[in-house]
Amino acid sequence: MKRLLSYMKKYRAATALAVFCIVLETFLELIIPLIMADMVDVGIANGDKAYIFEKGFLMAACAVVSMVLGAGSARFAAVCGQGVGAEIRKDEYRRLQQFSFANTDHFRTSSLVTRLTGDVTNIQNSISTGMRPACRAPVMMITAVAVSFYINKELAVVFLVAAPVLGILLFAIISHVRPLYAKMQKAVDLVNRIIQENLTAIRVVKAYVRGDHELAKFEEVNSGLRTTSEKAFRVASLNMPAMQLVMYTTILCILWFGGNLILAGGMKVGELTGFLSYVLQVLNSLMMISNVFMMFTRSLTSWRRITEVMDEKIDITEENARDITVEKGDIVFDHVYFKYSSQAKEYVLSDISFQIEAGQTVGIIGRTGAAKTTLVQLIPRLYDVTQGQILIDGHPVQEYPLKPLRDSIAVVLQKNTLFSGTVKDNLRWGKEDATEEEITEACRAACVDEFIGRLENGYDTDLGQGGVNVSGGQKQRLCIARALLKKPKVLILDDSTSAVDTATEAKIREGMAESLPGTTKIIIAQRISSVAHADKIIILEDGTIHAVGTHKELLENNLIYQEIYQSQQEGADL
């Protein structure tokens, strides 16, 4: 709770003004019943019109000032609530940017989206709408109870019975509803996951005519959310009947005992009228407090989910970093072992040792599942090695600050990703201040110039979300051009020409050689033709190095390489 409240420091002025307006407004509203009681017992009882108008004007003035203060408190509370929400969301998003791939693997994407949106919204709405009743209710209750005892001590004893009863009922409701709110947020995660998967793979769904199947999946999780929500709100809704039961029972008791006091001459009608007004205010304040408790119970559930993200231990840090940068691009794997989880029984990569000299082109090939992608993801520290070490230019990768390290390494991932925006916007991810000439040169090297003229607005064509307006091969070439713009010391191509024909691939290879003559190049491929030109080829088999050699050496001596080559030659002949 202390950590959550720390976000309000930046909005202390707005918070203080909101509290000031709420408290002053409450005091003014509490004065009105006293004025009304005086009007009845003095003005109306004596038929004094001047006194009645005087008190009536005073009541109206209090009401107007109270209204202005209420509007002010709502504005300042909204500034505070929305501001706190924005700060939490910003810190949570900043934390996500620090996550390694391993950290991200601990959460589902849909859950992270919910924690950034729905959970933060719960908190900011609780502050915006909950600040008024949270400040107003205690002031109103304490003042109203004090005035009630001042009016009639005997009658006010009824509160001492009503308040504990209501407290017990409220505690019972909250203790049952809290775990239900947690289940409800998890159900929201599931709904978001199904929606995200469906929208991401909508073309596959349409192609396989699986719309009915997706509807059934969505109906299942949607029904689960509805059932969980109904159960949570059903329990929460008991708050109002419990409150009303206590309220009306209290009013009946006061009317009974108050009526007897009036008949006995121990109380005036105006006093009972004023007393009832304060009773309603006390009970109303108790209702507000109970609603605030319900609201903050849900918010605290959301806050716990947010803190799980904020407290996630970042496994890739810069604690051993020095002020060094990659100069040449010489890479050494020294008995590297890796597994995704420390609890995993088997290593994904085992005893990997090899060297790539600066400027060399190295191919990595192997059957599906051989851990080729995992191996290259260790170089820019997208994952950290479990045992052994990786050295670049003679320094362990842990000694490089992350930004300079990753700036010097360009990775074209197996799954190509483009962002919403124009072609030029996406290319400038490689270099923000790239000139038109640099963009044109990179696109020529990556063979983007072959199709860029056919796009509606050339480099200013909007690619849509995820690059939906270009084909798979075009998307791959744009990603390669983006990488070339970085002018990296190390270029990693993870099966990034699989969607282009061999002739275009050869042109891209020539373009890269001209554009990046001294760059170390690592090419992961399924086709032997993609790596045949490499200075050496590494064959991975079940996470271990099976063989290393040139195309000619492996074709003469390695059975796995021969099998792959022959199968691809047969496919080409067909």
N, C-alpha and C positions, 0 to 999 in steps of 0.2 A: 504493500500500500504506500509506503514511504517513497518507493521508487516511482510509482505512478504519479504521486503528488508533486514530485520534483519537476515534472513537465509543466507544472503551472507557474513556476518561478518567472518565466519569461512574460507571463500574463498576469503578474501580481497586481498591476494597476487596474486592469479590467475586472479581476476577481474582487479586489477591495471595493471598487465602485458598485459592482453588482450586489455584494453583501450589504454595503451601506444603504443602497436603495431598497433592498428587500426588508432590512430591519426597520428602517424608518417608515416604510409603507405599512408594515405590520403594526407598529405602534399607533399609527394614525387610524387604522381599522379597528384597533382595540379601544380607542377613545370613543368611537361612535356609539357603542352600546351605553356607555356611561352618560353621554350627552342625551341619548334617547330616554334613558331612565329618568334623568333629571327633568326632561321635557314633560314626561307623563306625570311624574309625582308633583311637580311645581306648576308648570305652565298649564297643562290640561286640567289638573285638579282644581286650580284657582281661576281658570278661564282667562289667563293672562296671554292675550294674543301677541303682544310685543315680545314677551319672553319666548313664546313658541317660535316666532319668526327669527329671533336672534339665535336660538339654538338650532333651528332648521338651516339657517345660513351657515352656521359653524359646521354642521354635519356635511353640507354640500361642499364647503371649502375643503374639508378633510378628504372627502371622496375624490375631488378633482386632483388634489396634490397626490393622493394615493395612486390615482390612475397614471399620472405622469411618472411617478417613481416606478410603478410596475412596468411601464414601457421601457424606462431606462435600464431596469434590472434585466429585462429580457434581452435587450441589445448587448449589454456587457457580458451576460452569461453566454450568449451565442458566440461572441468574439473569443471568449476563453475556451469554450468547448470545441469550436471548430479549429482554433489555434493549437490546442493540445492534441487533437486528432491528427492534424497535419504534421506536428513534430514527431509524434509516435510513428506515423506512417513513414516519415522521412528517415528516422533512425532505423526502423525495421528494414526498409529497402536498402539503406546503406549497408546494413549488416549482411543482407543477402548478396550484395556485390562482393563481399569478402569471402563468401563461401567457396570452398573448393568443390570439385565434382563429388567428392565423398560426402561433404556436408549436405549438399543438395540431395543426394541419394537417401538421406534420412527422412525426408519429407516428400509427400506427393505434391506435384505442381499445383493441383486443384486446392489442396489444403493451404499451401502458401498464399495462393490468391485470396482465399477466404480470410486468412489471418491478416492480410494487408488491407482488405476492404471491409467485409462484414463485421469482423471482430473490432476493428478500429472504429467503425461507425457506431457500434454499440456503446463504446466508451465515450465518444464525443457527444452522442445524444444524451447519455446519462448525465454528463456535466451540464450541457446546455439546458436540458429540461429538468434535471434533478437538483440544480443549485438552488432554485427558488424554493421548492418545498423543503429541501434539506436545511436551509437557513431560516425560513419562515416558520416552519412547524415548531421547533424548540422554543423560539421567542414567543410565539403565539400561545403555546401550551403553558409555559412557565408564567407568563404575564396573566393569562386568563385564569389560571388556577389561583394565582395570588389575589387577583381582584375578586374572584368567586369567594375565597375565604374571607376577604374584607367585607363583602356584602353579607354573607351568612355562613358562619363557620360550621354550623350543624349540617346544613344542606350540602356543603362542599365535601363532606366526608364520603359521599357517594363515589367521588373520583378515586379515592384510595382503594376502592373495591374494583371499579371498572378497569383502571389502567393495568393492574397485574393480570387480570383475566385476558385482556387484549394482547398483552405481551406474550403470554404463554401460547395463545393461538397463533400469533405471528411467527414465533420461533418454530413451532411444529410445521407450519406451512413452508417456511424457508428451508428447513432441514431436508424436506422431501423434494423441493423443486430444484435445489442446487445441482444435484447429479443429473437431473433431467435436462437442464440447460446445456451441460457438457455433451450429453448424447445428441442433443439437437444440433449443436455446431458441427459435430462429426458427421451427422446426417447431411448437413449442408455441404460439407466437403465431398461426400459421395455424389450428390446431385451435380455439383460443379465438375467433378471428374468425368462423369458420363457425358455431360454437355460438351466439355472440352474435347474429349476423345471423338465424339461424333462430328463436331465442327471441323476438327483437324483432318479427319479421315472421311469427309463427306463424299469425296469422289469415289473412294473405295466402296462406301455404303451404297451409292447409287449404282456403281458398276456391278456389284454382286446382288443387287436388289434385296438388301437386308434392312430396308426401312422398318418393316414390321418387327424384326428382331430388336432393332435399336429402340423402337417404341416400347417394346415389352421390358427391356432393360431399364429404360427411363421410368416407366410406370412403377417398377419394383422399388427403385430408390426414392422416387417421388412419394410413393405410398408410405415408405419407411419414414421419410421426413415429416409427412403429414401426421402419421400416428404418434411419432415422438413429440412433435409440436403440440398436438392436441392434448396429449397426456400432461406435458409441462404446463400449458396454459390452463388446463382444467384444474390442476392443483393450485396454480397461482391465482385463478379466479375465485378460489375459496376465501381469499383475503377480503373481498368486498362483503360477502354475506356475513363473515365473522365480524367485520367492522360494524355493519348495520345492526346485527344482533345486539352487540354491546351498546351501540349508540341509542337505539330505540328503548332498550331495557333501562338504560340510564335516564333517558328523558321521562319515561313513565314513572320511575322511582322519584325523580325530582318533582314532577307534577303532583304526585301523590303526597309526598312529604311537604312540598311547598304549599299546596292547597290547604293542608291541615294547619300549617303555620299561619297562613293568612286568616283562616277562620278563628284561630286562637289569638289573633292580633299580634303575632310575633314577626310579621313580615308584611310589607306593602306590595300591592300589585305591580307597581313600577319596578320594585326590586326584583320580583320574580321574573318579570319580562327581561330585564337586563341580565339576570342570572342565567336564564335560558339561552340568551344570545351568547354568553361566555361559554356555556356548556357546549353549544353547537360548535363554537370555535375550538374548544379543547378537543372535542371528538373529531372535528375536521382535521386538526393538526395531527392527531393520532393516525387518522387515515392517510394523511400525506406522508407521515413517517413510515408507515407500513408499505406504501407504494414505492417510496425511495429505497427501502430495504430490498424490495423485489427487483427494482431496476439495477441497483448496485450489485446484487447477487449475480445477475446475468453479466454485468460488466466485468466483474472479477473473474468469472469463468473465461470470458474473452481475453482478459489481461493475462491469465495463466497461459493461454495458448500462444499469445504474443511473446511472453517471456521465454517460452521454449525455443523460439527462433532467436531471440536476442541473446540467450545464454548458451546457445549451441557453441561448443568449443571449436574454434577454427583450427583445423589440423595442419594447414599450410601457413606458416608464419615467416616473418623476416628477422627472427631473433639472431640468426647467425650471419645476416647479410652484411656485406662490406660495400664500399663505394667503388664498385667495378662494373664494367660493361663488357658485352661480348664483342671481341675485336675481329676474330678470324672465323670461328665456327667449327673448330675441331671438337669432336664428340667422342667420349669414351664411356662405355658401359662396363663397370667393374663388378662382376659377380652379383648382378642385380636379381633380387627376388621381389615379387609383389603379389599381394592379395587385397581384395576390395575391403574386406572386414577382418579385424584382428581375430575375430572368433571363427573365421573360415578354416576348415580343416586342410584344404589344399591351396597351393599357390597357383595363381593364374600365370605368372612368369617365374621360371626357375633357372637360376645360375646363368644369366645372360651376360656374356662378355664379348665385346667387339670394339673396334675403333673405326671412326670415320674421319679421315683427314679433311682439313679445311678445303673447300672447293670441289670435293668429290661428289659424285652422284651415286647413291646407293639405292638399290631396289630391295624391297621386302615382299616376299611372296609366301604363300602357304594356304592350306585348306581353310574353309570357313570355320571360325572358332579357334584359330591358332593363336589369338591374342595379338594380332598385328597392330590394331588400333590402340590397344592398351599400352603397347610398348612405346609408341611415339608420343602418347599423351604424358608420359613421364618426363620428356625432355623439357617442355615449358612449365613443368610442375603443375599440370592440371590435376594430377595425383602425385603423391610422394611415394618413393620406393619404401618397401618394408624392410629389406636388408640390402647391403651393398651400397654402391653410390654411382652417380652419373656425373661426369666431369665435362665441362665445356671450356675450352682453352686452358685446360689444366686446373680449373677451379671447380669444386663441387657446386652443383646448381643451387644448393641451399645458401651459398655465399653471395649469390646475385640478388639484388632487390628485385621484387616480382615485376614491377613495371618495365625497367630496362631489359630484363630477361625476356619477357614476352613481346616487347617491342622489337627485339632483334630476331624473333622467330615468327615466321608467318605459317599458319596452319590452315590448309583447306580441308575441312573435316569431311568425313564420309557422307554425313547428312548436310547437304548444302543449305545455308540459311541466308535469306535476303529479308530486308526489313521494309516496312511501309515507307513509301517515298519514291523519289525518282531514281533513275539509273545512276545519275551523277551523285546523288546523296549516298547511295550504297557503295559506290566506288571510293568515295572519300572517307569511308571507314578505314581504308588502308592508309590514307594520308589526308588529314583534314584540310591542309592548305595546298593540295595538289593543283597545279596549273592545268589549263586546257591541253597544253602540249604533253604533259606527263600522263594525263588521262588517256589521250589519244594513243600515245606510245604503248601504254600498258594494255589497252584494248586491242591494238594491233598484234602484240605479242601473244595475247590469249585468244586471238581469232574472234574477238567480239565484233570487230569491224565488219565481219561477214554478214551479220544480221542487224546491227544497230540502225542501219539506214532503213530497214523495213519496219521498225517500230514507229508508232504514230508520231511521236514527238522527239525521236532520236534519244539523246542523252537526258532529255527532260521528260521522258515517258514515265508515268507513274506505274510502278510495278505491282501495286496492290499488296494486300497482307501476305507476307511470306513469299512474294514473287510469283503470284498466281498467273500473271499475265505473260510469263515466258515459259518455254519448254524446259525439260530437265537438262538437256545439253546446253542450252543457252544459259541456264542458271549456273551450271558448273563453270562455264567460261567466264561469266561475270565474277564469280567467287575467286577464280584464278587471277583475273585482272586486279581485283581488289588486293590480293596478296602481293602481287608484283609491285604495286604502288608503294608498299612498305619499304622496298629495297632491303629485304632482311638479310641477315648473315646466314640464317638457316631457313630453308623452305621445305615444308612437309606437305606432301600431296597424298591424302588418304583416299585412294581409289577415286580420285576426283576427275577422271576422264572416262569413266565407265559408260557415260551416256553419249559420248561422241564417237564418230567413226575413226578408224585407224589413220586415215589420211589427215584428218583434222588434228588428231592427237600428235602426229609427227610434226605438223606445223607449229602446234603449241610448244612442243619440245624444243624446236629450233628457236622459236621466239623467246623462250625462257633462257636458253643458252646465250643469246645475244643480249637480252635485257639484264640478266644477272650472271655475268661471267665468273665471278669469284665466290658465288654463294654455294654453300653446302646444300645439296638437294637429297631429300629422302622420299622415295616414291613407293607407296603401298599399292599393289595392283593385283588383280585376278588374272589379267592377260599377260602372258610372257612377253608379248611384243611391246608392252609398256615399259618393261625394265631391261630388255635385252641389251640396250645400249649402255647400261650403267657400268661404272667402274668395278663394282662388285655387287653380288646379289646374296641376300641372307634368306635362307629358307627356315621358316618357323614351323614347328610341329608340336602340338599340344603344349604350347608355352615354353618350349625350349628351342635352342638353335640346333637345327638338324645338319645344316651345312652352310658354308660360305665360299663363294667363288665367283668367277666371271660366267657369263652365259655359256661360253664355249666349254669351260671346265665342268660346269654342272651338267651340261647336256651329255658330256662324255662319261661322267663318273657317278652321278646321283640318280637313284631310281625314282624318287618322288618327283624330281624336276622333269625327268624323262616322261613320266606318266602324265603330268600336267601338260607338257609340250605336245605329246602325241594326241591327247584328247582334244586339245585346241586346234591342232592341225587337221584332225578328222572333221571337226565341226566346220572349219574353214572350207574343206573340200566339199562338204555337203552343200 
